[in-house]
Amino acid sequence: MHYIYVLLVLNFSCLSQSYKIGALDKAYSKRSLDVYPDTVKLEDSGAPKDAGGGTGQECETKTCSGALSIGVSDPKTKATNIAQKAAQEAKAANDAQVAAAEAAASQVKIQLAEKALQSARAAEAALAGKQQIMEQLEAEHREAEAVVQDVSNSLQNTQANAAAANDAANEAKNQLGKLKQLVQASIANLANIENVSGGAQQELAEKTQLLEAAKNRVDSLLRQLNLAKQDYDKTKKAAYKAACSAVEAKQKAQRNRRRAADPKSSSP
């Protein structure tokens, strides 16, 4: 903002000097036109001048009469009057130039000041707009930085998760390799177990056959035992009867022997 005001002041100074010089030239030209109208008109139009300093048509005016009266007077007096008049006109022209220059300079300064104020206001408005745009861009930049930071944090988390997932995948691969080894070992063990199972089933079949044969043998022995028991019972009963019969026969023999030895005892 400071640089803008410095540039405005420099422009104002340059413009005031140019306007002042132009105003002085215009005032001097106007004063010369008022004092020497015939001379200025002749110089502007390029027409020839007569001895009285005017045109033939203007000789009837008051100015030409004064010029003719001066021409018929004393040359010394005429020179003095011309010198005095020239001095007065020079002083009047100088005063008019100063006044016109001051008035023109004041007017120009006012105009330039107004223009400078308008330029300053426009510059302030533009600066305010630029400031607003800059603040908006700064806010957007901060938001973008925040988004970048969030995305960076999210990316770091994603990278960490990816690394953890990669480690888990490697661990799973290792475990899968171990499981494959276990499966292969289990398959081999299963083959052995199947072989053992086949042998066990064969042995079981053989043992089943032996058991069936043993059961049959037991049943046969039980039948034989039952038959032997029945025969034993019969034989026991027969032996008991025989023993009883033998005892009874012995007793009868003893009674008969006693009777034979003692006839009295045998009589009634």
Buried (B, 14 or more C-beta within 10 A) or exposed (E): EEEBEEEBEEBBEEBBEEBBEEBBEBBBEBBBEEBBEBBBBBEEEEEEEBEBBBBEEBBEEEBBEEBBEBEEEEEEEBEEEEEEEEEEBEEEBEEBBEEBBEEBBEEBBEEBEEBBEEBBEEBEEEBEEEEEEEEEEEEEEEEEEEEEEEEEEEEEEEEEEEEEEEEEEEEEEEEEEEEEEEEEEEEEEEEEEEEEEEEEEEEEEEEEEEEEEEEEEEEEEEEEEEEEEEEEEEEEEEEEEEEEEEEEEEEEEEEEEEEEEEEEEEEE
